[in-house]
Amino acid sequence: MNGDALYSIGELARPSLTALYAHAFERADDGDLRRWLLARLETAADPRAERYWQLLSVINGWPTPPSLAPVFTWFTAALRCGASAGAGQAD
């Protein structure tokens, strides 16, 4: 899938995803929520965090979790895309 297609999907999915997060965390679906989500996603996307979960799985004999790096990358890009597109809009 090319970058334009991912951009289009992100533009369509972002409002639904942010609305779900707003509901789950009992927050307003606004710029503050999107900035908060970005900060959490950037922390979770740290390769060291993924490695930690892999090692914890090995130590405890659990199945190794699948990599969420592509999800974090896509969602972060979708949030940033929406933030730059809506920079002049009121939240």
MIMAR-230563 format. One line per 2 residues: number of its first residue (from 1); their letters; for each residue x negated, y, z negated of N, C-alpha, C, CB. Coordinates in Angstrom, 3 decimals. Glycine has a CB too. Layout:
<pts>
NUM> A> X/Y/Z/X/Y/Z/X/Y/Z/X/Y/Z | ...
</pts>
This chain:
<pts>
1> MN> -0.844/-1.168/0.000/0.000/0.000/0.000/-0.894/1.237/0.000/0.962/-0.006/-1.216 | -0.586/2.210/0.847/-1.450/3.389/0.924/-1.084/4.401/-0.162/-1.348/4.042/2.316
3> GD> -1.917/5.430/-0.295/-1.727/6.441/-1.328/-0.417/7.182/-1.207/-2.843/7.416/-1.290 | 0.025/7.469/0.031/1.294/8.178/0.219/2.472/7.342/-0.270/1.488/8.542/1.694
5> AL> 2.433/6.054/-0.009/3.513/5.171/-0.453/3.545/5.100/-1.976/3.344/3.757/0.147 | 2.369/4.988/-2.596/2.321/4.965/-4.058/2.816/6.279/-4.635/0.898/4.680/-4.546
7> YS> 2.466/7.383/-3.990/2.933/8.698/-4.435/4.454/8.733/-4.397/2.337/9.831/-3.553 | 5.051/8.255/-3.310/6.503/8.266/-3.166/7.172/7.402/-4.226/6.901/7.786/-1.774
9> IG> 6.616/6.222/-4.461/7.173/5.340/-5.488/7.051/5.996/-6.856/6.460/3.967/-5.481 | 5.919/6.611/-7.114/5.707/7.293/-8.388/6.692/8.422/-8.602/4.302/7.828/-8.465
11> EL> 6.950/9.177/-7.552/7.904/10.277/-7.654/9.307/9.766/-7.944/7.904/11.100/-6.371 | 9.659/8.610/-7.398/10.982/8.032/-7.635/11.081/7.403/-9.027/11.298/6.984/-6.565
13> AR> 10.025/6.712/-9.451/10.074/5.959/-10.701/9.798/6.814/-11.934/9.087/4.832/-10.647 | 8.972/7.851/-11.794/8.563/8.642/-12.959/9.725/9.155/-13.787/7.736/9.799/-12.515
15> PS> 10.764/9.755/-13.189/11.855/10.248/-14.038/12.531/9.142/-14.850/12.891/10.944/-13.183 | 12.698/7.977/-14.254/13.312/6.859/-14.982/12.412/6.373/-16.108/13.621/5.703/-14.027
17> LT> 11.120/6.260/-15.824/10.189/5.785/-16.840/10.088/6.761/-17.998/8.816/5.556/-16.235 | 9.985/8.037/-17.706/9.885/9.007/-18.794/11.181/9.053/-19.594/9.549/10.402/-18.244
19> AL> 12.319/8.883/-18.938/13.601/8.863/-19.657/13.654/7.670/-20.612/14.790/8.805/-18.657 | 13.150/6.521/-20.171/13.121/5.338/-21.037/12.205/5.554/-22.240/12.661/4.107/-20.244
21> YA> 11.049/6.143/-22.017/10.140/6.429/-23.125/10.750/7.460/-24.068/8.784/6.927/-22.597 | 11.396/8.467/-23.526/12.044/9.488/-24.362/13.085/8.828/-25.270/12.710/10.589/-23.476
23> HA> 13.867/7.944/-24.697/14.891/7.249/-25.480/14.241/6.359/-26.543/15.800/6.404/-24.554 | 13.242/5.589/-26.157/12.596/4.647/-27.078/11.931/5.357/-28.255/11.561/3.816/-26.333
25> FE> 11.347/6.514/-27.991/10.618/7.228/-29.050/11.412/8.403/-29.617/9.286/7.728/-28.515 | 12.696/8.479/-29.214/13.597/9.531/-29.708/12.969/10.915/-29.566/13.962/9.274/-31.176
27> RA> 12.543/11.193/-28.348/11.925/12.482/-28.017/12.641/13.057/-26.809/10.392/12.330/-27.736 | 12.482/14.350/-26.625/13.033/14.993/-25.430/12.211/14.581/-24.214/13.047/16.544/-25.585
29> DD> 12.871/14.426/-23.079/12.183/14.089/-21.826/11.709/15.395/-21.201/13.124/13.287/-20.835 | 10.545/15.842/-21.632/10.025/17.130/-21.187/8.510/17.059/-20.991/10.384/18.234/-22.196
31> GD> 7.914/18.193/-20.760/6.469/18.247/-20.535/5.664/17.750/-21.721/6.056/19.649/-20.210 | 6.147/18.011/-22.936/5.438/17.526/-24.122/5.400/16.004/-24.149/6.101/18.057/-25.398
33> LR> 6.510/15.372/-23.788/6.542/13.904/-23.730/5.555/13.398/-22.687/7.969/13.398/-23.408 | 5.540/14.024/-21.511/4.630/13.572/-20.458/3.171/13.733/-20.871/4.892/14.343/-19.168
35> RW> 2.832/14.831/-21.551/1.456/15.020/-22.032/1.116/13.980/-23.098/1.268/16.449/-22.599 | 2.075/13.676/-23.974/1.881/12.678/-25.017/1.668/11.303/-24.390/3.086/12.654/-25.981
37> LL> 2.491/10.971/-23.393/2.327/9.693/-22.691/0.970/9.600/-22.009/3.439/9.507/-21.659 | 0.557/10.680/-21.356/-0.751/10.675/-20.694/-1.871/10.395/-21.686/-0.999/12.013/-19.994
39> AR> -1.823/11.034/-22.837/-2.866/10.824/-23.848/-2.885/9.365/-24.298/-2.645/11.755/-25.064 | -1.710/8.769/-24.521/-1.632/7.370/-24.939/-2.136/6.441/-23.837/-0.191/7.005/-25.320
41> LE> -1.747/6.720/-22.596/-2.170/5.878/-21.477/-3.671/5.955/-21.258/-1.439/6.282/-20.204 | -4.233/7.152/-21.391/-5.680/7.290/-21.206/-6.435/6.510/-22.272/-6.092/8.771/-21.245
43> TA> -5.920/6.496/-23.499/-6.547/5.720/-24.570/-6.420/4.226/-24.287/-5.911/6.062/-25.934 | -5.219/3.794/-23.911/-4.977/2.372/-23.656/-5.742/1.870/-22.436/-3.490/2.122/-23.466
45> AD> -6.022/2.756/-21.486/-6.703/2.355/-20.254/-8.209/2.210/-20.431/-6.421/3.356/-19.163 | -8.713/2.537/-21.594/-10.148/2.406/-21.856/-10.536/0.933/-21.699/-10.517/2.938/-23.291
47> PR> -11.513/0.631/-20.844/-11.917/-0.769/-20.635/-12.346/-1.466/-21.932/-13.058/-0.831/-19.628 | -12.828/-0.697/-22.895/-13.223/-1.300/-24.171/-12.013/-1.853/-24.919/-13.953/-0.273/-25.044
49> AE> -10.864/-1.170/-24.799/-9.646/-1.660/-25.455/-9.206/-2.979/-24.829/-8.509/-0.612/-25.353 | -9.253/-3.046/-23.506/-8.890/-4.292/-22.831/-9.841/-5.425/-23.235/-8.908/-4.097/-21.300
51> RY> -11.108/-5.127/-23.310/-12.085/-6.142/-23.715/-11.828/-6.596/-25.148/-13.518/-5.597/-23.582 | -11.447/-5.673/-26.011/-11.118/-6.013/-27.396/-10.002/-7.050/-27.435/-10.707/-4.751/-28.184
53> WQ> -8.924/-6.806/-26.660/-7.792/-7.742/-26.654/-8.186/-9.093/-26.069/-6.622/-7.156/-25.860 | -9.073/-9.084/-25.078/-9.546/-10.350/-24.517/-10.329/-11.148/-25.563/-10.424/-10.094/-23.275
55> LL> -11.235/-10.463/-26.263/-12.039/-11.143/-27.280/-11.190/-11.613/-28.453/-13.142/-10.222/-27.780 | -10.225/-10.807/-28.847/-9.325/-11.200/-29.929/-8.550/-12.458/-29.551/-8.352/-10.057/-30.265
57> SV> -8.156/-12.545/-28.302/-7.455/-13.738/-27.817/-8.347/-14.971/-27.891/-6.975/-13.527/-26.378 | -9.586/-14.811/-27.474/-10.526/-15.936/-27.508/-10.747/-16.396/-28.946/-11.875/-15.542/-26.858
59> IN> -11.004/-15.460/-29.836/-11.274/-15.788/-31.238/-10.093/-16.515/-31.867/-11.592/-14.519/-32.034 | -8.874/-16.076/-31.538/-7.677/-16.649/-32.153/-7.070/-17.811/-31.369/-6.646/-15.582/-32.319
61> GW> -7.686/-18.165/-30.228/-7.174/-19.263/-29.430/-5.880/-18.939/-28.694/-6.962/-20.445/-30.300 | -5.636/-17.661/-28.457/-4.430/-17.234/-27.737/-4.731/-17.187/-26.243/-3.935/-15.841/-28.243
63> PT> -3.698/-17.234/-25.421/-3.927/-17.029/-23.982/-4.449/-15.603/-23.756/-2.606/-17.276/-23.159 | -5.373/-15.475/-22.843/-5.907/-14.153/-22.535/-4.834/-13.341/-21.821/-7.195/-14.257/-21.668
65> PP> -4.554/-12.132/-22.310/-3.516/-11.328/-21.669/-3.960/-10.852/-20.284/-3.159/-10.125/-22.550 | -3.007/-10.665/-19.395/-3.369/-10.153/-18.075/-3.844/-8.702/-18.190/-2.168/-10.259/-17.096
67> SL> -4.627/-8.296/-17.246/-5.121/-6.921/-17.235/-3.975/-5.954/-16.948/-6.246/-6.753/-16.185 | -3.880/-4.917/-17.750/-2.879/-3.872/-17.526/-3.506/-2.636/-16.874/-2.206/-3.485/-18.853
69> AP> -4.783/-2.727/-16.520/-5.463/-1.577/-15.918/-4.723/-1.033/-14.693/-6.880/-1.964/-15.528 | -4.242/-1.879/-13.775/-3.526/-1.324/-12.623/-2.240/-0.584/-13.020/-3.189/-2.438/-11.646
71> VF> -1.569/-1.080/-14.054/-0.345/-0.433/-14.524/-0.677/0.931/-15.120/0.381/-1.318/-15.566 | -1.696/0.960/-15.983/-2.084/2.220/-16.607/-2.529/3.235/-15.557/-3.204/1.989/-17.627
73> TW> -3.291/2.778/-14.582/-3.768/3.668/-13.513/-2.603/4.237/-12.725/-4.722/2.921/-12.569 | -1.665/3.372/-12.352/-0.520/3.830/-11.562/0.352/4.793/-12.347/0.311/2.644/-11.100
75> FT> 0.678/4.444/-13.595/1.574/5.279/-14.391/0.913/6.618/-14.707/1.973/4.558/-15.692 | -0.381/6.602/-15.007/-1.102/7.852/-15.257/-1.073/8.740/-14.019/-2.559/7.566/-15.673
77> AA> -1.320/8.159/-12.855/-1.281/8.928/-11.603/0.117/9.490/-11.348/-1.719/8.047/-10.417 | 1.157/8.691/-11.615/2.530/9.161/-11.415/2.852/10.322/-12.347/3.525/8.017/-11.639
79> LR> 2.419/10.231/-13.604/2.669/11.324/-14.547/1.917/12.587/-14.140/2.265/10.907/-15.966 | 0.655/12.412/-13.739/-0.127/13.581/-13.319/0.463/14.217/-12.065/-1.588/13.186/-13.066
81> CG> 0.903/13.386/-11.136/1.507/13.874/-9.900/2.741/14.705/-10.232/1.875/12.697/-8.959 | 3.569/14.205/-11.127/4.755/14.938/-11.523/4.428/16.214/-12.260/5.627/14.080/-12.370
83> AS> 3.355/16.168/-13.061/2.964/17.364/-13.806/2.476/18.452/-12.862/1.875/17.028/-14.829 | 1.726/18.070/-11.826/1.235/19.084/-10.896/2.354/19.588/-9.995/0.092/18.525/-10.050
85> AG> 3.296/18.698/-9.637/4.412/19.113/-8.797/5.362/20.021/-9.550/5.158/17.903/-8.273 | 5.502/19.785/-10.867/6.440/20.578/-11.636/5.773/21.637/-12.493/7.256/19.689/-12.497
87> AG> 4.546/22.004/-12.151/3.807/22.950/-12.966/4.505/24.290/-13.135/2.467/23.166/-12.375 | 5.243/24.702/-12.136/5.911/25.977/-12.235/7.319/25.898/-12.773/5.933/26.617/-10.924
89> QA> 7.782/24.685/-13.094/9.143/24.504/-13.567/9.179/24.546/-15.096/9.724/23.177/-13.046 | 10.291/24.997/-15.617/10.478/25.008/-17.064/10.790/23.596/-17.532/11.609/25.990/-17.478
91> D> 10.299/23.239/-18.730/10.571/21.918/-19.295/11.804/21.972/-20.140/9.391/21.411/-20.117
</pts>
